[in-house]
Amino acid sequence: MLLSHFWNFICLCETRDIVTNKDNPTRQYVKSIMDAHWSVEVYHREVKQNCGIERCQARTSRAQRNHIFLAISAWFEQHKRRISEKITLYQQNWDVIKNAITEHIRVLLAYPN
């Protein structure tokens, strides 16, 4: 496989070398690859931070696989909702927190000490 060095990609704090086996790649091609790379990074961050994939306490491999599958399924459902409602991850999380706080305040007001 022949690999060719295309160009240096300069980020805010680092320089990345882009290497490809495609003959004469265009800047648009490299940009599409970098965009795909970034979306994978965002996916991993969201699954780890918001779906609890790293908090699995299971010991058996079957239970761990089930936990990972359910965490990814939860992320997928959240992602579909964000796309359909055109909201961000943070707005979606705030909606859950806001509803829980509202319900808790209602309970406190209904049954004061």
C-alpha positions as CSV (number, residue, x, y, z in Angstrom):
1,M,0.0,0.0,0.0
2,L,1.4,3.3,-1.0
3,L,0.9,6.1,1.5
4,S,1.5,9.7,0.5
5,H,1.9,12.7,2.8
6,F,-0.8,15.2,1.9
7,W,-0.3,18.3,4.1
8,N,0.1,19.5,7.6
9,F,-3.2,20.2,9.4
10,I,-2.7,22.9,12.0
11,C,-5.2,22.9,14.9
12,L,-5.3,25.5,17.7
13,C,-2.5,23.9,19.8
14,E,-1.1,21.1,17.6
15,T,0.0,20.2,14.1
16,R,-1.3,17.0,12.6
17,D,0.1,15.3,9.6
18,I,-2.5,13.8,7.3
19,V,-1.5,10.6,5.5
20,T,-3.6,8.9,2.9
21,N,-3.3,6.1,0.3
22,K,-5.5,8.0,-2.2
23,D,-3.7,9.5,-5.2
24,N,-3.8,13.3,-5.3
25,P,-6.4,13.9,-2.6
26,T,-8.2,17.3,-2.6
27,R,-8.5,19.6,0.3
28,Q,-12.2,18.9,0.3
29,Y,-11.6,15.2,0.7
30,V,-9.2,15.7,3.6
31,K,-11.7,18.1,5.2
32,S,-14.4,15.5,4.9
33,I,-12.1,12.9,6.6
34,M,-11.3,15.4,9.4
35,D,-15.0,16.2,9.9
36,A,-15.8,12.5,10.2
37,H,-12.9,12.1,12.7
38,W,-14.3,14.9,14.8
39,S,-17.8,13.4,14.8
40,V,-16.3,10.1,16.1
41,E,-14.5,12.0,18.9
42,V,-17.8,13.7,19.9
43,Y,-19.6,10.4,19.9
44,H,-17.1,8.8,22.2
45,R,-17.2,11.8,24.6
46,E,-21.0,11.8,24.7
47,V,-21.2,8.0,25.3
48,K,-18.6,8.2,28.0
49,Q,-19.8,11.3,29.8
50,N,-23.6,11.1,29.4
51,C,-24.5,7.4,29.0
52,G,-22.4,6.0,31.8
53,I,-20.6,3.5,29.7
54,E,-17.5,3.6,32.0
55,R,-19.5,3.1,35.2
56,C,-20.3,-0.5,34.6
57,Q,-19.8,-2.6,37.8
58,A,-20.5,-5.9,36.1
59,R,-18.0,-8.7,36.4
60,T,-19.1,-11.1,33.7
61,S,-18.4,-10.4,30.1
62,R,-22.1,-11.0,29.2
63,A,-23.2,-8.3,31.7
64,Q,-20.6,-5.9,30.4
65,R,-21.6,-6.4,26.8
66,N,-25.3,-5.8,27.8
67,H,-24.3,-2.6,29.7
68,I,-22.3,-1.3,26.7
69,F,-25.2,-2.2,24.3
70,L,-27.8,-0.4,26.4
71,A,-25.5,2.6,26.9
72,I,-25.0,2.9,23.1
73,S,-28.7,2.4,22.6
74,A,-29.5,5.2,25.0
75,W,-27.1,7.5,23.3
76,F,-28.7,6.7,19.9
77,E,-32.2,7.5,21.2
78,Q,-30.9,10.8,22.7
79,H,-29.2,11.6,19.5
80,K,-32.3,11.0,17.4
81,R,-34.3,13.3,19.8
82,R,-31.7,16.0,19.5
83,I,-31.8,15.9,15.7
84,S,-35.6,15.9,15.6
85,E,-36.0,18.7,18.1
86,K,-33.0,20.6,16.9
87,I,-31.5,21.0,20.4
88,T,-28.0,20.6,21.8
89,L,-26.8,17.9,24.2
90,Y,-26.7,20.5,27.0
91,Q,-30.3,21.7,26.3
92,Q,-31.4,18.1,26.4
93,N,-29.7,17.4,29.7
94,W,-31.0,20.6,31.2
95,D,-34.6,19.6,30.3
96,V,-34.2,16.5,32.4
97,I,-32.7,18.3,35.3
98,K,-35.2,21.1,35.1
99,N,-38.2,18.7,35.1
100,A,-36.8,16.8,38.1
101,I,-36.2,20.1,40.1
102,T,-39.7,21.3,39.2
103,E,-41.3,18.0,40.4
104,H,-39.3,18.1,43.6
105,I,-40.3,21.6,44.4
106,R,-44.0,20.7,43.8
107,V,-43.6,17.8,46.3
108,L,-42.0,20.1,48.8
109,L,-44.8,22.7,48.5
110,A,-47.5,20.1,48.6
111,Y,-46.2,18.5,51.8
112,P,-44.3,21.1,53.9
113,N,-42.6,19.9,57.1
